[in-house]
Every structure is written in structure tokens, then in C-alpha cells.
Amino acid sequence: MKVGFIGSGNMGGAMMRGIIASGKCTEDEIMASDIMAGTLTNMEKDLGILTSMDNKIVTSFADIVFLAVKPQFYQEVIEEIRDLITWNKIIVAITPGKTLAWLGEMFEKPVKIIRVMPNTPAMVREGMMGMCPNEHVSKEDIALVRDICSGFGSTEIVEENLMEVVTAVSGSSPAYVFLFIEAMADAAVAEGMPRVQAYKFASQAVLGSAKMVLDTGMHPGELKDMVCSPGGTTIEAVRVLEEKGLRSAVFEAVKACAEKARKL
């Protein structure tokens, strides 16, 4: 199975690294393009994949074509490659705001299209990706794409009206988590802990806490209560977080992200 990536930025690069590391595809089964020659040179050097500055060459090469360019470039790229899209090819569109109907109109013919929204933890094979196929995609097509993408994380099929929510709660959320880790580490440094050690403690705490939610199936509130002893240190910290509006700030950030995604 040959895979092509049109666009080799942070997201595309993270996905390719995960696919290769997991053995889902070999280096010579992946070809990528990008408008930056330097990016492709780095990809060739770091990953050993095939590259081209020509999107048409990548499209002709691949059975599955990942469109990993910014939303504003989608129409231009689709107009460039659409004559090369045959019925047996699958288009995987990584973009917020561009509906399956819009994408179908741009191709001007029936095309197998799957909208997806991954996130950058794909780089360490811990990604999360929402998927939404159009009516031309078969169960076998979905299974094939999910299998390849399992190389860099988990996937979930969602209704199209939830794709922008996926962007907000998963696609963009690593930035929120990194901000939280950085803030905790800065506070630890202020209390006298060396910075490298502070990042390790904060990062592992987030990693372990997330794993507890996934592995135990318990409600996050229940897990929180397990840590909060009566009159203890943790409940005092939680009191301050509530006072400063952490929960509300996260709520509003996710809503703002989803609204922005719908307008792209």
C-alpha cells in the first residue's frame, strides 16, 4: 500500500514518523511533497522517504493521499491534482472547516474522501484522530485507513457535525496541555526545583493521570476526589484553581477553538 502526503509540516511529519516507526509502511511506500525544499530534504534525511516538489507526482504514486496543507490552500491543491484522482484512490483530508460536501464539489466527481483531525502526539505514537467518511468510502476502505493510522495512535469514527469539536478537544488540545505542564514546572522552579526535574515531574504526572482515566474507566471527578484528602494539601490547591477559573477558562478555550474551526 503506497501512501502520499501533500504537505509535510508538523502534523504530516508526525503522522509519517508514526507510520514508519510502527511498520505500517516502509520508507519506500511513502512519498511526500511540500512547498519548502528544505523541509523535503530534512524528511529524506530523517525518515528515508521518497519526496517530490510536485503534488501530481505524489498523487500518481499513492493509493491513499493525505492532504496535510493549511485550509486556505485546499482549493488550489485539489484543482491541481483532481484529474489524477481515480476511483480506487482514497483522499484523507486533514483540515478543519472544510466539509465533505465542499471537498466533493472541489473534486467535481465522485471521490472517496475521509475527513480526519489528528494531533501532534502522533509523533510519539500516542495520537488521537477523529474520522468522518463520505458515502463513497466502503467499510474496507475505512478499515484500511484506520489500520495505517493506528501506527501513530487511536482513531474514532465521528459524525461530521462533531469534527470541529474533535479539533478543539483533541487536535488543538496538546497546546493547552503543554501550557499546563509549563505552568506547573515554572511554579516548581519558583519553589526551588531544578527546571529539568520540574518538567519531568509535571509531565509524568499528566501522563500518568491521563492513563488512569483511560485504563480505569472511572470518572475524572471520582479520580480527583481520591487525591483530595479532607483538609489536605490537594483540596487546597483545587480550591485555588476553582477560584482562579481554571475549569471555566478551559471550557471557553475549547468553545472558541471549535468556533474558529467552523469559520476556516
N, C-alpha and C positions, 0 to 999 in steps of 0.2 A: 504494500500500500504506500503510494507516494503522497507526501504532504507538502503543500506550499504555503508560505506566509508572505503576504503582501503587506509590508510594514514590519520592521524589526526593532522597534523601540523596547521600552522596559517590559511591557506586557507580552509582546510577541517573543522577545528573548527569553523571558521567564518560562513561557509555555514550551518553547523548543528545548530548553535545558532539561525540563522535567520529562518530556517525551523521550529524549535521548538517554537520560540517566536511568529511566525505568525500563529501557529496552523495547519500548513500544514501536520505535522506528530506529533504523540505523542512520548514521550520518548521511549516507548517500541516498537515502529515501526522503530527505528534507531539502527543499530549496527555498531560499528567502530573497526578497527584494527590499530595497529601501532607497529613498531619495538621497541619502548620505552615503557616499562611497566608503568613508571611514568606518561607518557602522558595519557595513558588509565585510570589510577587511577584518575587523575585530571578530565578527561571527565566524568567519572562515578559520581564523587562528584559534579561537577559544573552543568552538564546537565541531569544527571539521565538516560543516555542512556545505552544500552547494549554494552559490549565490549568483545573482544577476541584478543589474540595474534596470532590466526590462521586465515589467509586470506581465507582459504577454508570454515571455519565456517561462516564467514561474507558473502561470495559468495552464499552459500547454503541458507542462511537466506533471502537474499534480492531479490526483484523484479527488483529494479534499483540499479546498482552497480557503485558508483563513484570511479574512480581510481585517487587518490589525492597524488600520490607519485612523487618523482623527476624523470625527464625524463630518467636518466641513470638506473633507477630500473624497468622501464616498461616491458622490455622483461622478466626479471626474474619473475615478478609478474604474467604476463599473462601466462607464461609457467606453473606456479603453479596452476592457477585457471581455465584454459581454458576447461578442461574436465567437469567442473561443470556448464559451461555456456550453458543453454538450449535456445531454440528459443524464449521463452516468456520473457527472461530477457533482460534488456537494459543496455548496458555499456555506462557510461558517462565518457569520458576521459579528465582530466584536465591537459593538457600538451601542451607546445609549441613545434614545430618542428617535432612532430610525426603525419604523415598524416593518413587519413582514410585508404588509401591503405596499408600502413605499419602496422597499427593496425590490419586490416583484415588478412594480411599474418601471423601475430603473433598468431592469434586465430586458423588459419588453417581450418576454416569452416565459413559458413555464420553466421554473428552475427550482431545484432542491435547495432550500435555504433554511439554515438553523441560526436563529439569533442566540448569542451567548453573552454572558458577562462573567469573566473570570476575575481573579485578583492576584496580586504580586506574590503572595506566599507560594504560588506555583513554582517559584524559583527553588524552593526547598521541599517541593513535592507535598505541600500541605495547603494547596489551593482549594478554593470553593467556587463552583461555577453553576450559574443558572442557565438552563437551556430551553428554547422555545422553537419547535419546528413548524414549518408551513405544511400545507396539505399535500405537497408532492413528496415529502420525506417519508420513507417507509420505516417500519419498526426495525428492520435490519440496518437501515442507514443510521438510525438513532443509536442502535447498539454499537455499531462500528465507531462512530464519533465518540461515544461515551467511553468505549474501551481505550481509544487512543488518549483521550483527555484524562482518564484515570491515572495515567502516568505522572500527572502533576497535582492530583488532588481528587476531591469528591465532586460529583455532579448531581443536580436535581432538575427534573423537568418541572417547569412552572408555566402558568397561564401568561399570555403575553402582557396582560394589564399589570402584571407584577414585575416585569423586567426592570423598570426604573427603581422599584423597591429593592430588587436584588443589587442594583448599582449602589444604592445608598447604604444598605445594611451589610454588604459584602464587598463589592467591587472597590468602593472608596474607603471602607472602614479600616483597613490596615493603617491608614494615615492617622485615624483617631487613636488607635491602639498605640502606635509609635509615640504619639504626643503624650499619652498617659504614662507610658514607660519612661519617657524622658523626664516628665514632671516628677515622677516618683524618685528617679535616680538623682535629679537635681536636689530634691529635698534631703535625700540620704547623704549627698555630698555636703550639704549645708550642716548636717549633723555630725560630720567628720569622717564619713566613709570614703575611701578612695573611689574615684569615678569608675574605673573598670569593674571593680567589685560591685558597685552600686547598680550598674547596668545589668550585671549577671543576676543579682538578687531580684531586681524588678522584673526582668524578662522571664526568668524561670517561674516566678510567682504567677505571671499572666498565663504562661504556657500550661502550668500545672492546673490552674483554676479552670481554664477552658477545657482541659482534658477531663476534669471531674464532671463538668456539665454533660459532656458528650458520653462519657463512659458509664456514669451512674444513672442518667436519665432523670435525675432529681431536678426540681425547680430551682433556678438560681437563687431565689429568695430563701428557700429552705437551706441551701448550702451556705448562704450568707449568715443565716441565723445560727448555724453550727459553730461559726467562728466567733460570734458575738456573745461572750460571757456577760452575765449581769454585772453592771458596774465596772466592766473591764476596759482595757485599752482600745480594743477594736470598735466597740459600740461608740466610744467617744470620737474616734476617727470618722465613723459613719455619720454621726451627728453633725460633724463639721461639713462633710461632703454634702449632706442634705441641706444644711444651712446655706452653703455656697451655690446650691442649684446644680450639682453635677447631673442628676437624673434629667432635669428639665433641659439643660444645655445639650445633652446627648440626643434627647428626643427632638429638639428643634434643629439640630445639625443634620440628623437623618432626614427629616422632613424637607429641609432646604436643599439637600443634595438630590433627593428624588424629584423635587420641583424643577431644579436646574436641568436634570437629565431629560425631563419631558420636553424641555424647550430647545434642546440641541438639534 
